[in-house]
């Protein structure tokens, strides 16, 4: 895709006349907060700042991703940055940029089918894209390919990873095309985010999109993160976690590590993700969003400091600085991102991201085009040199709670292989729900990757027939799961229905839940600081 002449002109004028974004401050009309006016050049500059900040952030944090789980990256450990950093990753490890090429799937759908493109088109483009997926995304891909469409594809009863970070790292596009219009961004999120997530996992994406949206009209980071939180229901754990981070920032404004420790103490328990329960690994949306906020708040509008702190918080430490860098890049605008951070983008800004036909510059062009359409669609206006965005009260989206009444109770190590020789397995647990982890595989050298058909029976319920692809691209992320059972003893049996030579079902472990227990995430926060709504 080539840049249009119009966008080239916009960029050149931006460079010439917007070297300092303060020359084009966001203006309010005479009636307080009735509407916001942005110069078109500033609008484009902020959009480019968002995409650039995201790309820089994920590149910076790439080498540390999930290498520091449950611990921070210590100050003495250098995180390198060089002018060849982006080019190296583009050429050698382009899968790092899933934060961006996932976004671009939905940007492409909007470009082809319009800003009102239905969820089904987004879902099919996502599910049949060529890139590999993990966690909530991969479960959603399997669901869609087997006839479970959104919002059911992301619902926790159909997706054990519903609270994972997936949509949180894919929602940037919704905010970048909705400048100052949080409610409009949330409506886009409703269609796209429920493809793969629900509850707190969904809220992570809505909150990120809201922060991007407000980054166009406010230049104060604390105002952006607090105002955006209005879109999230106050009863949700996601809201409470973000509110705690903001509260602790106000109490310890010069000590991000104190806030990090409080987050670990109060919000580090993963409930849903079968890979993160009873493990240091944590891909839950809440805690990783907390790290994004720590970076934004303690970074104090310093771009390098912001992405470094977000990275040093650990866990998903490429996605979190990508989100923080994108939001701050939107607040600052591209021209105000320091040159040492922008210079590595120059060799790659016209290179297509893997699995797409779009480059960084293409993404900026399309988001600018879509933003103009969104402004007009939502009651604003577009003139020759500026846009007017109507002020709107932020609407709170509905409450969704995943895994309610399910408390992690135990994990049974199974480590069994079902094949032609052994075709049945029986397991017993006491609780009200379970996830059976494992996968299907085919022996090395077999070119055709068939599906394994299995029966899974729980107690006296009718057996479920489940297809287990041996192709990793099509795989079922977990073998089986069932929630909302009556509390008590349950029997789970797995049988191979159709055994093909050279295939096997590897059963790793069984995670089980109880209706009796206590969420660690709801534990000791009040013993440190009382929770109060953010205002």
C-alpha positions as CSV (number, residue, x, y, z in Angstrom):
1,X,0.0,0.0,0.0
2,X,1.5,3.4,-1.0
3,X,1.0,6.6,0.9
4,X,-1.4,9.0,-0.6
5,X,-0.3,12.4,-1.9
6,X,-2.5,14.0,0.7
7,X,-0.9,12.2,3.6
8,X,2.6,13.1,2.3
9,X,1.6,16.8,2.2
10,X,0.1,16.5,5.7
11,X,3.3,14.9,7.0
12,X,5.6,17.5,5.4
13,X,3.5,20.4,6.7
14,X,3.6,18.8,10.2
15,X,7.3,18.6,10.1
16,X,7.6,22.2,9.0
17,X,5.0,23.8,11.2
18,X,4.5,21.5,14.1
19,X,8.0,21.0,15.4
20,X,6.5,21.9,18.7
21,X,3.0,20.7,19.3
22,X,2.3,23.6,21.7
23,X,2.0,25.8,18.5
24,X,-1.3,24.0,18.0
25,X,-2.8,23.5,21.4
26,X,-6.2,21.7,21.8
27,X,-8.7,24.5,22.1
28,X,-12.1,24.5,23.8
29,X,-15.0,26.5,22.5
30,X,-16.3,29.4,24.6
31,X,-18.9,27.3,26.3
32,X,-16.7,25.2,28.7
33,X,-16.2,21.7,27.4
34,X,-18.8,21.9,24.7
35,X,-16.4,20.9,22.0
36,X,-12.6,20.5,21.3
37,X,-10.8,21.9,18.3
38,X,-7.7,20.4,16.9
39,X,-5.5,21.6,14.0
40,X,-5.5,18.8,11.3
41,X,-1.7,18.7,11.3
42,X,-1.7,18.2,15.1
43,X,-4.3,15.4,14.7
44,X,-2.1,13.6,12.2
45,X,1.0,14.2,14.4
46,X,-0.7,12.6,17.4
47,X,-1.9,9.6,15.4
48,X,1.6,9.1,14.1
49,X,2.9,9.5,17.7
50,X,0.6,6.8,18.8
51,X,1.6,4.2,16.2
52,X,5.3,5.2,16.6
53,X,5.2,5.1,20.4
54,X,3.7,1.6,20.3
55,X,6.3,0.3,17.8
56,X,9.2,1.8,19.8
57,X,7.8,0.4,23.1
58,X,7.3,-3.2,21.9
59,X,10.8,-3.2,20.3
60,X,12.4,-1.9,23.5
61,X,10.8,-4.4,25.7
62,X,11.1,-7.4,23.3
63,X,14.2,-9.0,24.8
64,X,12.6,-9.1,28.2
65,X,9.2,-10.5,27.5
66,X,8.0,-13.0,30.2
67,X,11.6,-13.4,31.4
68,X,10.8,-11.6,34.7
69,X,7.7,-13.1,36.1
70,X,6.7,-11.9,39.6
71,X,9.8,-9.7,39.9
72,X,10.9,-6.4,38.5
73,X,13.9,-5.9,36.2
74,X,16.6,-4.5,38.5
75,X,18.2,-1.1,37.9
76,X,21.6,-2.6,37.3
77,X,20.3,-4.6,34.3
78,X,20.8,-2.6,31.2
79,X,18.0,-2.7,28.6
80,X,19.8,-1.9,25.3
81,X,18.6,0.5,22.6
82,X,20.3,1.3,19.4
83,X,19.5,2.9,16.0
84,X,19.4,-0.6,14.4
85,X,17.0,-2.1,17.0
86,X,13.8,-1.9,15.0
87,X,15.4,-3.1,11.7
88,X,16.9,-6.2,13.5
89,X,13.5,-7.3,14.9
90,X,11.7,-6.6,11.6
91,X,14.2,-8.8,9.7
92,X,14.9,-11.5,12.3
93,X,11.9,-11.7,14.7
94,X,9.0,-10.0,13.1
95,X,6.5,-11.9,15.2
96,X,7.4,-9.5,18.0
97,X,5.1,-7.0,16.5
98,X,1.8,-8.9,17.2
99,X,0.7,-5.8,19.2
100,X,0.6,-4.0,15.9
101,X,-0.2,-6.5,13.1
102,X,-3.2,-7.7,15.2
103,X,-4.4,-4.1,15.4
104,X,-3.9,-3.8,11.6
105,X,-6.3,-6.7,11.0
106,X,-9.1,-4.6,12.3
107,X,-7.9,-1.4,10.6
108,X,-8.0,-3.3,7.3
109,X,-11.5,-4.5,7.9
110,X,-12.6,-0.9,8.6
111,X,-10.9,0.3,5.5
112,X,-12.5,-2.4,3.3
113,X,-16.0,-2.4,4.9
114,X,-16.4,0.9,6.7
115,X,-16.3,2.1,10.2
116,X,-19.6,0.3,10.9
117,X,-18.2,-3.1,9.9
118,X,-20.0,-5.8,11.9
119,X,-18.3,-8.0,14.5
120,X,-18.6,-11.1,12.2
121,X,-16.3,-9.5,9.6
122,X,-13.7,-8.6,12.2
123,X,-13.9,-12.1,13.7
124,X,-13.4,-14.0,10.4
125,X,-10.5,-11.7,9.3
126,X,-8.9,-12.3,12.7
127,X,-9.5,-16.1,12.8
128,X,-8.3,-16.8,9.3
129,X,-5.3,-14.5,9.3
130,X,-1.9,-16.2,8.7
131,X,-0.3,-15.2,12.1
132,X,0.1,-17.6,15.0
133,X,-2.0,-16.9,18.1
134,X,-2.0,-17.7,21.8
135,X,-4.2,-17.7,24.9
136,X,-7.6,-16.0,24.5
137,X,-6.9,-15.2,20.8
138,X,-6.2,-18.8,19.9
139,X,-9.2,-20.1,21.8
140,X,-11.3,-17.5,19.9
141,X,-9.8,-18.6,16.6
142,X,-10.8,-22.3,17.3
143,X,-14.2,-21.2,18.5
144,X,-14.9,-19.1,15.3
145,X,-13.6,-21.9,13.0
146,X,-16.0,-24.3,14.8
147,X,-19.1,-22.0,14.6
148,X,-18.9,-20.2,17.9
149,X,-19.1,-16.5,16.9
150,X,-18.7,-13.3,19.0
151,X,-19.6,-12.4,21.6
152,X,-19.8,-16.1,22.6
153,X,-16.3,-16.8,21.3
154,X,-14.8,-14.7,24.0
155,X,-17.2,-15.5,26.8
156,X,-15.6,-17.2,29.8
157,X,-17.8,-20.2,29.6
158,X,-16.3,-20.8,26.1
159,X,-12.9,-19.3,26.7
160,X,-10.8,-20.1,29.8
161,X,-8.5,-17.2,28.9
162,X,-11.2,-14.6,28.8
163,X,-9.4,-12.4,31.4
164,X,-6.1,-12.5,29.6
165,X,-4.3,-9.5,28.1
166,X,-5.2,-10.3,24.4
167,X,-7.6,-7.5,23.5
168,X,-5.7,-5.0,25.7
169,X,-2.8,-5.1,23.3
170,X,-5.1,-5.0,20.2
171,X,-7.3,-2.0,21.1
172,X,-5.0,0.8,20.2
173,X,-6.6,1.3,16.8
174,X,-10.0,2.0,18.3
175,X,-8.7,4.9,20.3
176,X,-6.5,6.3,17.6
177,X,-9.5,6.5,15.2
178,X,-11.7,8.0,17.9
179,X,-10.0,11.3,19.0
180,X,-11.7,12.7,22.1
181,X,-14.6,10.3,21.6
182,X,-14.4,7.7,24.3
183,X,-18.0,6.4,23.8
184,X,-17.3,5.9,20.1
185,X,-14.1,4.0,20.9
186,X,-16.0,1.8,23.3
187,X,-18.6,0.9,20.7
188,X,-15.9,-0.3,18.4
189,X,-14.4,-2.3,21.3
190,X,-17.7,-3.9,22.0
191,X,-17.6,-5.5,18.5
192,X,-13.9,-6.4,18.4
193,X,-13.1,-7.1,22.0
194,X,-15.7,-9.7,22.6
195,X,-14.2,-11.8,19.8
196,X,-11.6,-13.0,22.3
197,X,-12.3,-11.6,25.7
198,X,-14.9,-10.9,28.4
199,X,-15.0,-9.2,31.7
200,X,-11.7,-7.8,33.0
201,X,-10.0,-9.0,29.8
202,X,-12.4,-7.0,27.7
203,X,-12.1,-4.0,30.0
204,X,-8.4,-3.9,29.5
205,X,-8.9,-3.1,25.8
206,X,-11.7,-0.6,26.4
207,X,-9.6,1.2,29.0
208,X,-6.6,1.4,26.6
209,X,-8.8,2.7,23.8
210,X,-10.3,5.3,26.1
211,X,-6.8,6.5,27.2
212,X,-5.8,6.8,23.6
213,X,-8.9,8.7,22.8
214,X,-8.4,11.2,25.6
215,X,-4.7,11.6,24.8
216,X,-5.9,13.8,21.8
217,X,-7.5,16.4,24.0
218,X,-5.6,16.4,27.3
219,X,-1.9,16.7,27.8
220,X,-1.9,15.7,31.4
221,X,-1.2,12.0,31.9
222,X,-2.9,11.7,35.3
223,X,-6.0,13.3,33.8
224,X,-6.0,10.9,30.9
225,X,-5.7,7.8,33.0
226,X,-8.3,8.9,35.6
227,X,-10.9,10.3,33.1
228,X,-10.6,7.2,30.9
229,X,-11.4,5.0,34.0
230,X,-14.9,6.4,34.0
231,X,-15.8,4.0,31.1
232,X,-15.1,0.9,33.3
233,X,-17.7,-0.2,35.9
234,X,-16.6,0.6,39.4
235,X,-17.8,-2.8,40.7
236,X,-15.3,-4.6,38.5
237,X,-11.9,-5.8,39.7
238,X,-10.3,-4.1,36.8
239,X,-11.5,-0.7,37.9
240,X,-10.5,-1.4,41.5
241,X,-7.0,-2.4,40.4
242,X,-6.5,0.7,38.3
243,X,-8.0,2.9,41.0
244,X,-5.5,1.4,43.5
245,X,-2.6,2.2,41.2
246,X,-3.7,5.8,40.9
247,X,-4.2,6.1,44.6
248,X,-0.8,4.6,45.4
249,X,0.8,7.0,42.9
250,X,-0.7,9.9,44.7
251,X,0.7,8.6,48.0
252,X,4.1,7.6,46.7
253,X,4.7,10.0,43.7
254,X,8.4,9.5,43.7
255,X,8.6,5.7,44.3
256,X,7.2,3.5,41.5
257,X,8.6,0.4,43.2
258,X,6.4,0.9,46.3
259,X,3.4,1.0,44.0
260,X,4.7,-2.1,42.2
261,X,5.0,-4.0,45.5
262,X,1.5,-3.0,46.5
263,X,0.2,-4.2,43.1
264,X,2.1,-7.5,43.6
265,X,0.6,-8.0,47.1
266,X,-3.0,-7.2,46.1
267,X,-3.5,-8.0,42.4
268,X,-1.1,-10.6,41.3
269,X,-3.4,-13.7,41.7
270,X,-4.4,-15.1,38.3
271,X,-7.8,-16.7,38.5
272,X,-8.7,-17.7,34.9
273,X,-5.7,-18.4,32.7
274,X,-4.9,-22.1,33.2
275,X,-1.2,-21.3,32.4
276,X,-1.0,-18.7,35.1
277,X,-2.9,-20.2,38.0
278,X,-0.4,-21.8,40.5
279,X,2.5,-20.3,38.5
280,X,4.6,-17.1,38.5
281,X,3.5,-16.4,34.9
282,X,0.8,-13.8,34.7
283,X,-0.9,-12.7,31.5
284,X,-4.0,-11.4,33.3
285,X,-5.1,-8.1,31.9
286,X,-5.4,-6.3,35.2
287,X,-1.9,-6.7,36.5
288,X,-0.3,-5.9,33.1
289,X,-2.6,-2.8,32.8
290,X,-1.4,-1.8,36.2
291,X,2.2,-1.9,34.9
292,X,1.1,0.3,32.0
293,X,-0.3,2.9,34.5
294,X,2.9,2.7,36.6
295,X,4.9,3.6,33.5
296,X,2.6,6.4,32.4
297,X,2.2,8.0,35.8
298,X,5.8,7.7,37.1
299,X,7.2,8.4,33.7
300,X,6.0,12.1,34.1
301,X,5.7,12.6,30.3
302,X,9.3,11.6,29.7
303,X,9.1,9.1,26.8
304,X,12.2,7.1,27.7
305,X,11.4,7.0,31.4
306,X,7.8,5.9,30.7
307,X,8.6,2.8,28.6
308,X,11.6,1.9,30.8
309,X,9.5,1.7,33.9
310,X,6.7,-0.1,32.2
311,X,9.3,-2.6,31.0
312,X,11.0,-3.0,34.3
313,X,7.7,-4.0,35.9
314,X,8.1,-7.4,34.3
315,X,5.6,-10.1,33.0
316,X,4.4,-9.1,29.5
317,X,7.2,-6.5,29.3
318,X,7.0,-5.9,25.6
319,X,3.3,-5.3,25.4
320,X,3.1,-3.0,28.4
321,X,5.7,-0.5,27.2
322,X,4.1,-0.7,23.8
323,X,0.8,0.4,25.3
324,X,2.3,3.1,27.5
325,X,4.5,4.3,24.7
326,X,1.6,4.5,22.3
327,X,-0.6,6.5,24.7
328,X,2.2,8.9,25.7
329,X,3.2,9.2,22.0
330,X,-0.4,10.3,21.3
331,X,-0.3,12.9,24.1
332,X,3.1,14.3,22.9
333,X,2.7,13.9,19.1
334,X,5.3,12.3,16.9
335,X,7.4,15.5,16.7
336,X,7.9,15.6,20.4
337,X,9.1,12.0,20.8
338,X,12.9,12.4,21.3
339,X,15.1,11.7,18.3
340,X,17.1,8.9,19.8
341,X,13.8,6.9,20.2
342,X,12.5,7.8,16.7
343,X,15.7,7.3,14.7
344,X,15.5,3.4,14.7
345,X,12.0,3.8,13.1
346,X,13.4,5.4,9.9
347,X,14.6,2.2,8.2
348,X,11.4,0.4,8.9
349,X,8.6,2.9,8.6
350,X,7.8,1.9,5.0
351,X,8.3,-1.8,5.6
352,X,5.2,-3.9,5.9
353,X,4.6,-5.5,9.2
354,X,4.7,-9.3,8.9
355,X,1.4,-10.9,7.9
356,X,0.1,-7.6,6.6
357,X,0.3,-5.3,3.5
358,X,0.7,-2.3,5.8
359,X,3.6,-0.3,7.0
360,X,3.9,2.1,9.9
361,X,3.2,5.0,7.6
362,X,0.2,3.2,6.1
363,X,-1.2,2.7,9.6
364,X,-0.9,6.4,10.3
365,X,-2.6,7.3,7.0
366,X,-5.5,5.0,7.5
367,X,-6.1,5.9,11.2
368,X,-6.1,9.6,10.1
369,X,-8.6,8.8,7.4
370,X,-10.8,6.8,9.8
371,X,-10.5,9.5,12.5
372,X,-11.9,12.1,10.1
373,X,-14.8,9.8,9.3
374,X,-15.5,9.1,13.0
375,X,-15.5,12.8,13.9
376,X,-18.1,13.5,11.3
377,X,-20.2,10.4,12.2
378,X,-20.3,11.4,15.8
379,X,-21.5,14.9,15.4
380,X,-18.2,16.7,14.9
381,X,-17.0,18.7,11.9
382,X,-14.0,18.7,9.5
383,X,-12.9,21.8,7.8
384,X,-9.9,22.6,5.6
385,X,-7.4,23.0,8.4
386,X,-9.0,21.8,11.6
387,X,-11.5,19.4,13.2
388,X,-14.1,20.1,15.9
389,X,-14.9,17.2,18.3
390,X,-18.0,17.5,20.4
391,X,-17.6,17.0,24.1
392,X,-19.5,14.1,25.5
393,X,-20.0,12.6,29.0
394,X,-18.2,9.3,29.2
395,X,-20.7,6.4,29.5
396,X,-19.8,3.5,31.7
397,X,-20.1,0.2,29.9
398,X,-22.0,-2.8,31.4
399,X,-20.6,-4.9,34.2
400,X,-19.2,-8.3,33.2
401,X,-17.7,-10.7,35.7
402,X,-15.8,-13.8,34.5
403,X,-15.2,-16.9,36.7
404,X,-17.6,-15.7,39.4
405,X,-17.8,-18.2,42.2
406,X,-14.8,-20.2,41.0
407,X,-11.7,-20.3,43.2
408,X,-8.5,-22.1,42.2
409,X,-8.4,-25.2,44.4
410,X,-5.7,-27.5,43.0
411,X,-3.9,-28.9,40.0
412,X,-3.4,-32.6,39.2
413,X,-0.3,-33.4,37.3
414,X,-1.3,-36.0,34.6
415,X,1.4,-36.2,32.1
416,X,-0.2,-39.0,30.1
417,X,-0.1,-39.8,26.4
418,X,-3.2,-41.2,24.7
419,X,-2.6,-43.0,21.4
420,X,-3.2,-46.4,19.6
421,X,-1.9,-48.2,22.7
422,X,-3.7,-46.3,25.4
423,X,-7.0,-44.7,24.4
424,X,-8.8,-43.8,27.6
425,X,-8.1,-41.8,30.8
426,X,-10.2,-41.3,33.9
427,X,-9.7,-38.4,36.4
428,X,-11.4,-37.4,39.6
429,X,-11.5,-34.0,41.4
430,X,-13.6,-32.3,44.0
431,X,-14.8,-28.8,43.1
432,X,-17.2,-26.9,40.8
433,X,-15.2,-26.6,37.6
434,X,-12.1,-27.7,35.7
435,X,-9.7,-27.1,32.8
436,X,-7.9,-30.0,31.3
437,X,-4.6,-28.8,29.7
438,X,-2.9,-30.5,26.8
439,X,-2.7,-30.7,23.1
440,X,-2.8,-33.0,20.1
441,X,0.4,-33.7,18.1
442,X,1.6,-35.8,15.2
443,X,4.9,-37.7,14.9
444,X,7.8,-35.9,13.2
445,X,8.0,-36.6,9.5
446,X,4.3,-37.0,8.9
447,X,3.3,-34.2,6.5
448,X,-0.4,-34.4,6.8
449,X,-1.6,-33.0,10.1
450,X,-5.0,-34.7,10.9
451,X,-7.4,-34.0,13.7
452,X,-7.9,-36.3,16.6
453,X,-11.5,-36.8,17.6
454,X,-12.1,-37.4,21.3
455,X,-15.0,-37.9,23.7
456,X,-15.0,-36.0,27.0
457,X,-17.5,-37.1,29.6
458,X,-18.2,-35.4,32.9
459,X,-20.1,-37.6,35.4
460,X,-23.3,-38.8,33.9
461,X,-23.7,-35.9,31.4
462,X,-23.7,-36.7,27.7
463,X,-20.2,-36.9,26.3
464,X,-18.9,-34.0,24.3
465,X,-17.2,-34.7,21.0
466,X,-14.2,-32.5,20.5
467,X,-11.9,-32.2,17.5
468,X,-8.2,-31.7,18.4
469,X,-6.2,-30.4,15.4
470,X,-2.6,-31.5,15.4
471,X,-1.7,-28.4,13.3
472,X,-0.4,-25.8,15.8
473,X,-2.1,-23.0,13.8
474,X,-5.5,-24.6,14.2
475,X,-4.9,-26.1,17.7
476,X,-7.4,-26.2,20.5
477,X,-5.5,-24.3,23.3
478,X,-6.8,-26.5,26.1
479,X,-8.4,-30.0,25.8
480,X,-11.6,-29.4,27.7
481,X,-13.2,-27.3,30.4
482,X,-16.4,-27.0,32.2
483,X,-17.5,-24.5,34.9
484,X,-20.6,-24.0,37.1
485,X,-20.8,-27.6,38.2
486,X,-22.4,-28.5,41.5
487,X,-19.7,-28.4,44.3
488,X,-18.6,-32.0,44.9
489,X,-16.8,-35.0,43.5
490,X,-16.7,-35.2,39.7
491,X,-15.4,-37.8,37.3
492,X,-13.9,-36.8,34.0
493,X,-13.1,-39.4,31.3
494,X,-11.3,-38.8,28.0
495,X,-11.5,-41.3,25.2
496,X,-10.0,-41.4,21.7
497,X,-12.9,-41.8,19.3
498,X,-10.8,-41.9,16.1
499,X,-7.2,-43.0,16.4
500,X,-4.9,-42.2,13.5
501,X,-1.5,-43.7,13.2
502,X,1.3,-41.4,14.4
503,X,-1.0,-39.1,16.4
504,X,-1.3,-38.6,20.1
505,X,-3.2,-36.6,22.7
506,X,-0.8,-35.2,25.4
507,X,-2.7,-34.6,28.6
508,X,-0.6,-32.3,30.9
509,X,-2.7,-31.5,34.0
510,X,-6.1,-30.8,35.3
511,X,-6.7,-27.5,37.0
512,X,-9.8,-27.5,39.2
513,X,-11.9,-24.9,41.0
514,X,-14.0,-24.8,44.1
515,X,-17.1,-22.7,45.0
516,X,-15.5,-22.2,48.4
517,X,-12.4,-20.0,48.8
518,X,-11.1,-16.5,48.7
519,X,-9.7,-14.4,45.9
520,X,-6.3,-13.3,46.9
521,X,-7.0,-10.2,44.7
522,X,-9.7,-9.2,47.2
523,X,-7.5,-9.7,50.3
524,X,-5.2,-7.3,52.0
525,X,-5.5,-4.0,50.1
526,X,-7.7,-2.4,52.7
527,X,-5.1,-3.2,55.4
528,X,-2.7,-0.9,53.5
529,X,-4.9,1.8,52.1
530,X,-8.6,2.1,52.0
531,X,-10.1,1.8,48.5
532,X,-12.0,4.9,47.3
533,X,-13.4,5.7,43.9
534,X,-11.0,7.7,41.7
535,X,-12.3,11.2,41.1
